[in-house]
Amino acid sequence: MCFNMDSSSGDAYKVEAYVLEEIFSEWGDPPSMSEVDKNANSATTSKETPCFSTSMNAEGTKPEVSTNSTIGNVSSATTSIDTPSTSTATNDDEPEQEAYTTSSTRRGGAEESKDDDQCLSPLERFRPGYLWVTDLTRQNWCEQQLYYSFTIPTIAEENPVMTAGTDYHLARELATHDIVKVDVQSSEDIWAVKMLNLHSAVCTFLHGGIVAREVPVFGAPFKEDILIVGLIDELRFDPSNYTIDLIELKTRLSSTMPSRSQRKQHNFQVSVYKTLFDDLVQGKVSKQFMASTLKINLHKELGDSIRGHAEKQFVVIKSLNDLMDIIFHKIQTLTCISQVFIEYVHQESKQTIGHMEVEYDAVKVSDLYKKYVKFWRGNRRADGVDIEDAWKCQRCDFNSICEWRKKKSAECEQRNKKNAKIK
């Protein structure tokens, strides 16, 4: 996330947070570094995810702190708190995802903990009670693969393609804001930084700016009462028409446009982003719901560092409750997202391959989202890919043990036998 201000009108900055080690116990087991927001591993060390990259947010990863930075007379902080990076490089016909190394015995390794885990929903077993948009996009690629990534230990290897894509994203991000450090000492401080980053993006538009990057969004879309957190690559504001467009950047190894399956995944991702942002604008996000989900105290006094950075942005607050009231009021003066675009850029040449406008279909997105939520609530088992997407299995690390693949193979064999008898 970024605590950005209008780059065209002057001051822009990003807050990176430093989290005390004791805090990590509240967030569960740390994710693998590949799960951590890529921007967090670069010059800023934290992104949709905190200065503690992405995971502090829910799955605590030990944060790294970047140097303080001041632009003009304004010093700021922007943090990244949750959600794995979603804006990374992609290869043709490969999912945009991170590698997870969590096993089903992560709660201590004892046999009894395995049994306990089986009684919990995937949302309770594998996540801190809420989801990242990246979780949904990985689900869109292959839900069975997603499940195996949580339950079967694997070794996460650095992907040079994604690393290069991350560097490009970071360069674009730093073109609109700088990054500074802010100390956080509680879960409330962590989420306050995230809120300040959103406040910065909103103020960018209210003060005449036209571009905001790394914009945090969150909410419980489609009345499903599950908190979703995401990070929008870029929002562009047209003051003359009072419209806001969403642009998602995807870097690619090849100079060709993505496959149908990748486009489907990307379209769903940006559609969820639009839903989350529009819900904030329309006042559909409840701070009480967030407090309950995140198990935070809205009225707890924020740390001196957080309040100090807020005051530099002319925001006088004592608690997260005060900050959220201010942000929710300001964002509701904006307008919903008008158009959604995906920009594909060739990684090596940095040349744009093409733009694709995404037609937002609320009914289609809602139906797909509600289907995915049933898995997270434990109302159904994981599904594999459809038969026309079986080619994905060839590149999957779990193809040799995949129950879904074996099941479909057995069904196909059964049909062939029946057809042979008929003939």
VEXDREN-2710 file (C-alpha; in Angstrom, 1 decimal):
% VEXDREN-2710
k/r/px/py/pz
1/MET/0.0/0.0/0.0
2/CYS/1.1/3.4/-0.5
3/PHE/0.6/6.5/1.4
4/ASN/0.6/8.5/-1.8
5/MET/-0.3/12.0/-2.6
6/ASP/-0.8/13.7/-5.9
7/SER/2.4/13.4/-7.8
8/SER/1.4/16.1/-10.2
9/SER/0.7/18.6/-7.6
10/GLY/3.7/18.2/-5.4
11/ASP/4.0/16.0/-2.4
12/ALA/3.7/12.2/-2.5
13/TYR/4.9/9.7/-0.1
14/LYS/4.5/6.2/1.2
15/VAL/4.6/5.0/4.7
16/GLU/6.4/1.9/5.7
17/ALA/5.8/0.4/9.1
18/TYR/8.1/-1.2/11.5
19/VAL/6.3/-3.7/13.7
20/LEU/7.5/-5.0/17.1
21/GLU/8.4/-8.7/17.1
22/GLU/5.8/-9.5/19.8
23/ILE/3.0/-8.6/17.5
24/PHE/3.6/-11.5/15.2
25/SER/2.0/-13.9/17.6
26/GLU/-1.3/-12.3/16.9
27/TRP/-1.2/-13.0/13.2
28/GLY/-0.4/-16.7/13.0
29/ASP/2.4/-18.4/11.1
30/PRO/4.5/-16.4/8.7
31/PRO/4.1/-16.9/5.0
32/SER/6.8/-17.8/2.6
33/MET/8.7/-14.8/1.1
34/SER/7.1/-15.5/-2.2
35/GLU/3.8/-14.8/-0.6
36/VAL/4.9/-11.5/0.7
37/ASP/4.1/-8.5/-1.3
38/LYS/6.8/-8.1/-3.9
39/ASN/7.1/-4.4/-3.3
40/ALA/7.9/-5.1/0.2
41/ASN/11.0/-7.0/-0.8
42/SER/12.2/-4.2/-3.0
43/ALA/13.3/-0.7/-2.1
44/THR/10.3/-0.4/0.1
45/THR/10.2/-3.8/1.7
46/SER/6.5/-3.8/2.0
47/LYS/3.4/-3.4/0.0
48/GLU/-0.1/-4.6/0.1
49/THR/1.3/-5.8/3.1
50/PRO/3.0/-3.8/5.5
51/CYS/6.4/-2.5/5.9
52/PHE/6.2/-5.7/7.0
53/SER/5.3/-6.9/3.7
54/THR/1.8/-8.1/3.2
55/SER/1.8/-10.5/5.8
56/MET/2.0/-8.5/8.9
57/ASN/-1.4/-8.0/8.0
58/ALA/-2.5/-11.3/8.8
59/GLU/0.1/-13.8/8.6
60/GLY/3.0/-11.9/10.1
61/THR/6.2/-11.8/8.4
62/LYS/9.0/-10.0/10.1
63/PRO/9.2/-6.5/8.6
64/GLU/12.1/-4.7/7.2
65/VAL/12.3/-0.9/7.5
66/SER/13.3/1.5/4.8
67/THR/14.9/4.8/5.4
68/ASN/12.7/7.8/6.3
69/SER/12.0/10.1/3.5
70/THR/10.7/13.7/3.2
71/ILE/9.5/15.5/0.2
72/GLY/9.4/19.3/0.5
73/ASN/8.0/20.1/3.8
74/VAL/6.0/17.0/4.0
75/SER/7.2/13.7/5.5
76/SER/4.9/10.8/5.2
77/ALA/4.5/7.2/5.8
78/THR/2.9/4.5/3.8
79/THR/2.7/1.0/4.8
80/SER/1.8/-2.2/3.2
81/ILE/0.0/-4.5/5.2
82/ASP/-1.7/-7.3/3.7
83/THR/-2.3/-9.4/0.8
84/PRO/0.2/-11.0/-1.4
85/SER/1.3/-9.1/-4.4
86/THR/-1.0/-9.5/-7.4
87/SER/0.7/-7.3/-9.9
88/THR/3.5/-9.5/-11.0
89/ALA/4.9/-10.7/-14.2
90/THR/3.1/-13.5/-16.0
91/ASN/4.1/-16.2/-18.5
92/ASP/1.9/-17.4/-21.2
93/ASP/-0.7/-19.9/-19.9
94/GLU/0.6/-19.8/-16.4
95/PRO/-1.3/-18.6/-13.3
96/GLU/-0.4/-15.4/-11.5
97/GLN/0.2/-16.7/-8.1
98/GLU/2.6/-17.2/-5.2
99/ALA/4.0/-20.4/-3.8
100/TYR/2.9/-21.2/-0.3
101/THR/4.6/-23.6/2.1
102/THR/2.1/-24.1/4.8
103/SER/1.3/-27.7/5.9
104/SER/-1.8/-29.0/7.6
105/THR/0.1/-29.6/10.7
106/ARG/1.3/-26.0/11.0
107/ARG/-0.3/-25.6/14.5
108/GLY/2.3/-27.4/16.3
109/GLY/2.8/-30.7/14.4
110/ALA/0.9/-32.9/16.8
111/GLU/-1.5/-35.5/15.5
112/GLU/-4.3/-34.0/17.6
113/SER/-3.8/-30.7/15.9
114/LYS/-4.4/-32.4/12.5
115/ASP/-7.8/-33.6/13.8
116/ASP/-8.6/-30.1/15.1
117/ASP/-7.7/-28.6/11.8
118/GLN/-10.2/-30.9/10.0
119/CYS/-13.0/-29.3/12.0
120/LEU/-12.1/-25.8/10.9
121/SER/-13.1/-24.1/7.6
122/PRO/-10.3/-23.2/5.1
123/LEU/-10.8/-19.6/6.2
124/GLU/-10.0/-20.6/9.7
125/ARG/-7.3/-23.1/8.9
126/PHE/-5.3/-21.2/6.3
127/ARG/-6.2/-17.5/6.7
128/PRO/-6.6/-15.1/9.7
129/GLY/-10.3/-14.8/9.2
130/TYR/-10.2/-12.7/6.1
131/LEU/-8.9/-13.1/2.5
132/TRP/-6.8/-11.3/0.0
133/VAL/-7.9/-10.7/-3.5
134/THR/-4.9/-12.8/-4.6
135/ASP/-6.5/-15.8/-2.8
136/LEU/-9.6/-15.5/-5.0
137/THR/-7.5/-15.1/-8.2
138/ARG/-5.5/-18.3/-7.4
139/GLN/-8.8/-20.0/-6.7
140/ASN/-10.0/-18.8/-10.1
141/TRP/-7.0/-20.5/-11.7
142/CYS/-7.4/-23.9/-9.9
143/GLU/-9.0/-24.3/-6.5
144/GLN/-7.6/-27.8/-6.0
145/GLN/-4.1/-26.4/-6.6
146/LEU/-4.8/-23.7/-4.1
147/TYR/-5.9/-26.2/-1.5
148/TYR/-2.8/-28.4/-2.0
149/SER/-0.5/-25.3/-1.7
150/PHE/-1.8/-24.9/1.8
151/THR/-1.8/-28.5/2.9
152/ILE/1.3/-30.0/1.2
153/PRO/4.7/-28.6/2.1
154/THR/6.7/-27.3/-0.9
155/ILE/9.9/-25.4/-1.4
156/ALA/9.4/-21.9/-2.6
157/GLU/11.9/-20.9/-5.2
158/GLU/12.5/-17.4/-6.3
159/ASN/11.0/-16.6/-9.7
160/PRO/13.2/-14.3/-11.7
161/VAL/10.3/-13.4/-14.0
162/MET/8.2/-12.2/-11.1
163/THR/11.2/-10.4/-9.6
164/ALA/11.7/-8.5/-12.8
165/GLY/8.0/-7.7/-12.9
166/THR/8.1/-6.5/-9.3
167/ASP/11.0/-4.1/-10.1
168/TYR/9.0/-2.6/-12.9
169/HIS/6.0/-2.1/-10.7
170/LEU/8.1/-0.5/-8.0
171/ALA/9.7/2.0/-10.5
172/ARG/6.2/3.1/-11.5
173/GLU/5.1/3.3/-7.9
174/LEU/8.0/5.5/-6.9
175/ALA/7.2/7.9/-9.8
176/THR/4.2/9.0/-7.8
177/HIS/5.3/8.9/-4.2
178/ASP/8.2/8.4/-1.9
179/ILE/8.5/5.9/1.0
180/VAL/9.1/6.6/4.6
181/LYS/9.1/4.7/7.8
182/VAL/6.6/4.8/10.7
183/ASP/6.8/2.8/13.8
184/VAL/3.8/0.6/14.8
185/GLN/3.3/-1.1/18.1
186/SER/-0.1/-2.7/17.9
187/SER/-2.5/-4.3/15.5
188/GLU/-4.5/-1.1/15.5
189/ASP/-1.4/0.9/14.4
190/ILE/-0.9/-1.6/11.5
191/TRP/-4.4/-1.0/10.2
192/ALA/-4.1/2.7/10.8
193/VAL/-1.2/2.9/8.4
194/LYS/-3.2/1.0/5.8
195/MET/-6.0/3.5/6.3
196/LEU/-3.6/6.4/6.0
197/ASN/-2.5/5.0/2.7
198/LEU/-6.1/5.0/1.5
199/HIS/-6.6/8.5/2.9
200/SER/-3.6/9.7/0.9
201/ALA/-5.0/8.3/-2.4
202/VAL/-8.4/9.9/-1.7
203/CYS/-6.8/13.3/-0.9
204/THR/-4.9/13.0/-4.1
205/PHE/-8.1/13.3/-6.1
206/LEU/-9.8/15.8/-3.8
207/HIS/-6.8/18.1/-4.1
208/GLY/-6.7/18.0/-7.9
209/GLY/-4.4/15.1/-8.5
210/ILE/-5.1/12.7/-11.3
211/VAL/-3.1/9.6/-10.5
212/ALA/-2.9/7.4/-7.4
213/ARG/-1.0/4.1/-7.3
214/GLU/-1.0/1.2/-4.9
215/VAL/-4.4/2.1/-3.4
216/PRO/-5.6/-0.2/-0.6
217/VAL/-9.2/-1.4/-0.7
218/PHE/-11.2/-3.6/1.6
219/GLY/-14.7/-4.6/2.3
220/ALA/-17.2/-7.5/2.5
221/PRO/-18.6/-7.6/-1.1
222/PHE/-22.0/-9.1/-2.1
223/LYS/-23.2/-9.2/1.5
224/GLU/-21.2/-12.3/2.2
225/ASP/-19.7/-11.0/5.5
226/ILE/-16.1/-12.1/4.7
227/LEU/-13.5/-9.3/4.8
228/ILE/-11.5/-9.0/1.5
229/VAL/-8.4/-6.9/1.3
230/GLY/-6.7/-5.8/-2.0
231/LEU/-4.3/-3.3/-3.6
232/ILE/-5.2/-1.5/-6.8
233/ASP/-2.3/-0.8/-9.1
234/GLU/-3.5/2.5/-10.3
235/LEU/-6.5/4.8/-10.3
236/ARG/-6.9/7.8/-12.7
237/PHE/-9.1/10.7/-12.0
238/ASP/-10.6/13.0/-14.7
239/PRO/-11.7/16.2/-12.9
240/SER/-13.5/17.6/-15.9
241/ASN/-15.9/14.6/-16.2
242/TYR/-15.6/13.6/-12.6
243/THR/-14.8/10.0/-13.4
244/ILE/-12.3/7.4/-12.0
245/ASP/-10.8/4.6/-14.1
246/LEU/-8.9/1.6/-12.8
247/ILE/-5.8/0.4/-14.5
248/GLU/-4.1/-2.9/-13.6
249/LEU/-0.6/-3.4/-14.9
250/LYS/0.6/-6.9/-15.9
251/THR/4.2/-7.5/-17.2
252/ARG/4.8/-10.4/-19.5
253/LEU/7.8/-12.5/-20.5
254/SER/6.6/-12.8/-24.1
255/SER/5.4/-10.0/-26.3
256/THR/2.0/-11.6/-26.9
257/MET/-1.3/-11.0/-25.2
258/PRO/-2.3/-13.5/-22.5
259/SER/-4.3/-16.7/-23.0
260/ARG/-8.0/-17.0/-22.4
261/SER/-7.5/-18.5/-19.0
262/GLN/-5.2/-15.8/-17.9
263/ARG/-7.5/-13.1/-19.2
264/LYS/-10.4/-14.7/-17.2
265/GLN/-8.3/-14.6/-14.1
266/HIS/-7.2/-11.0/-14.6
267/ASN/-10.7/-9.9/-15.4
268/PHE/-12.1/-11.4/-12.2
269/GLN/-9.3/-9.8/-10.2
270/VAL/-10.0/-6.2/-11.4
271/SER/-13.7/-6.8/-11.1
272/VAL/-13.3/-7.6/-7.4
273/TYR/-11.1/-4.4/-7.0
274/LYS/-13.9/-2.3/-8.6
275/THR/-16.5/-3.9/-6.3
276/LEU/-14.4/-3.1/-3.2
277/PHE/-13.7/0.5/-4.2
278/ASP/-17.3/1.2/-5.2
279/ASP/-18.6/-0.3/-1.9
280/LEU/-16.3/2.1/0.0
281/VAL/-17.6/5.0/-2.1
282/GLN/-21.2/3.9/-1.5
283/GLY/-20.8/3.6/2.3
284/LYS/-21.3/-0.1/2.4
285/VAL/-18.3/-0.9/4.5
286/SER/-18.8/-1.1/8.3
287/LYS/-16.0/-0.2/10.7
288/GLN/-17.7/-2.4/13.3
289/PHE/-17.6/-5.4/11.0
290/MET/-13.9/-4.8/10.3
291/ALA/-13.2/-4.4/14.0
292/SER/-14.9/-7.7/14.8
293/THR/-13.2/-9.6/11.9
294/LEU/-9.7/-8.2/12.7
295/LYS/-10.2/-8.4/16.4
296/ILE/-9.0/-4.9/17.0
297/ASN/-10.2/-2.1/19.3
298/LEU/-11.3/0.9/17.3
299/HIS/-11.1/3.2/20.4
300/LYS/-7.6/2.2/21.4
301/GLU/-5.2/5.1/21.3
302/LEU/-2.8/4.9/18.4
303/GLY/0.9/5.2/18.7
304/ASP/2.7/8.5/18.7
305/SER/4.4/7.8/15.4
306/ILE/1.1/7.1/13.7
307/ARG/-0.6/10.2/15.1
308/GLY/2.4/12.3/14.2
309/HIS/2.3/11.2/10.6
310/ALA/-1.4/11.8/10.4
311/GLU/-1.0/15.3/11.7
312/LYS/1.5/16.1/9.0
313/GLN/-1.4/15.2/6.6
314/PHE/-3.6/17.6/8.6
315/VAL/-5.5/14.8/10.2
316/VAL/-5.9/15.0/13.9
317/ILE/-6.8/11.6/15.4
318/LYS/-6.5/9.6/18.6
319/SER/-7.9/6.3/17.5
320/LEU/-8.6/4.1/14.5
321/ASN/-12.2/5.0/15.0
322/ASP/-11.5/8.7/14.4
323/LEU/-9.3/7.9/11.3
324/MET/-11.9/5.6/9.7
325/ASP/-14.7/8.2/10.2
326/ILE/-12.6/10.8/8.4
327/ILE/-11.6/8.4/5.5
328/PHE/-15.1/7.0/5.0
329/HIS/-16.5/10.5/4.9
330/LYS/-14.0/11.7/2.3
331/ILE/-14.1/8.7/0.0
332/GLN/-17.9/9.0/-0.2
333/THR/-17.5/12.3/-1.9
334/LEU/-15.8/10.5/-4.8
335/THR/-17.5/8.6/-7.6
336/CYS/-17.5/4.9/-8.4
337/ILE/-15.1/3.5/-10.9
338/SER/-16.3/4.2/-14.5
339/GLN/-14.0/2.0/-16.6
340/VAL/-11.6/-0.8/-15.9
341/PHE/-8.5/-1.5/-18.0
342/ILE/-5.6/-4.0/-18.0
343/GLU/-2.3/-2.9/-19.5
344/TYR/0.1/-5.6/-20.6
345/VAL/3.8/-4.7/-20.8
346/HIS/6.6/-6.7/-22.3
347/GLN/9.0/-7.2/-19.4
348/GLU/12.3/-7.0/-21.3
349/SER/11.6/-4.0/-23.6
350/LYS/9.2/-2.3/-21.2
351/GLN/7.0/-1.7/-24.3
352/THR/3.2/-1.9/-24.0
353/ILE/1.9/-5.0/-25.7
354/GLY/-1.7/-3.9/-25.5
355/HIS/-4.6/-2.6/-23.4
356/MET/-7.8/-4.5/-22.7
357/GLU/-11.0/-2.9/-21.4
358/VAL/-12.9/-5.1/-19.0
359/GLU/-16.7/-5.1/-19.0
360/TYR/-17.8/-5.2/-15.5
361/ASP/-20.6/-7.7/-15.0
362/ALA/-21.9/-7.5/-11.4
363/VAL/-24.1/-10.6/-11.6
364/LYS/-21.3/-12.7/-13.1
365/VAL/-18.8/-11.5/-10.6
366/SER/-21.2/-12.0/-7.7
367/ASP/-22.1/-15.6/-8.7
368/LEU/-18.5/-16.6/-9.0
369/TYR/-17.5/-14.9/-5.8
370/LYS/-20.3/-16.6/-3.9
371/LYS/-19.2/-19.9/-5.3
372/TYR/-15.6/-19.3/-4.1
373/VAL/-16.8/-18.2/-0.6
374/LYS/-18.6/-21.6/-0.1
375/PHE/-15.2/-23.3/-0.3
376/TRP/-13.7/-20.9/2.3
377/ARG/-16.6/-21.5/4.6
378/GLY/-16.1/-25.2/4.3
379/ASN/-19.5/-25.7/2.6
380/ARG/-18.0/-27.7/-0.2
381/ARG/-14.7/-29.5/-1.2
382/ALA/-12.2/-28.0/-3.6
383/ASP/-12.9/-28.3/-7.3
384/GLY/-10.3/-28.8/-10.0
385/VAL/-10.2/-27.3/-13.4
386/ASP/-12.8/-27.9/-16.1
387/ILE/-11.9/-30.5/-18.8
388/GLU/-11.0/-27.7/-21.3
389/ASP/-8.4/-26.4/-18.9
390/ALA/-6.8/-29.8/-18.2
391/TRP/-3.6/-28.6/-19.8
392/LYS/-3.0/-26.6/-16.6
393/CYS/-2.3/-29.8/-14.8
394/GLN/0.9/-30.4/-16.9
395/ARG/2.5/-27.4/-15.2
396/CYS/1.2/-28.1/-11.7
397/ASP/3.5/-29.2/-8.9
398/PHE/0.7/-31.4/-7.5
399/ASN/-0.3/-33.3/-10.7
400/SER/1.1/-36.6/-9.5
401/ILE/-1.0/-36.7/-6.3
402/CYS/-4.1/-34.7/-7.5
403/GLU/-7.3/-36.4/-6.4
404/TRP/-9.4/-34.3/-8.8
405/ARG/-7.2/-35.4/-11.8
406/LYS/-7.5/-39.0/-10.8
407/LYS/-11.2/-38.7/-10.4
408/LYS/-11.7/-37.2/-13.8
409/SER/-9.4/-39.7/-15.4
410/ALA/-11.5/-42.5/-13.8
411/GLU/-14.7/-40.9/-15.1
412/CYS/-13.3/-40.7/-18.6
413/GLU/-12.2/-44.3/-18.5
414/GLN/-15.7/-45.4/-17.4
415/ARG/-17.3/-43.4/-20.2
416/ASN/-14.9/-45.0/-22.7
417/LYS/-15.9/-48.5/-21.5
418/LYS/-19.6/-47.7/-21.8
419/ASN/-19.1/-46.4/-25.3
420/ALA/-17.2/-49.5/-26.3
421/LYS/-20.0/-51.7/-25.1
422/ILE/-22.6/-49.8/-27.0
423/LYS/-20.6/-50.1/-30.2
END
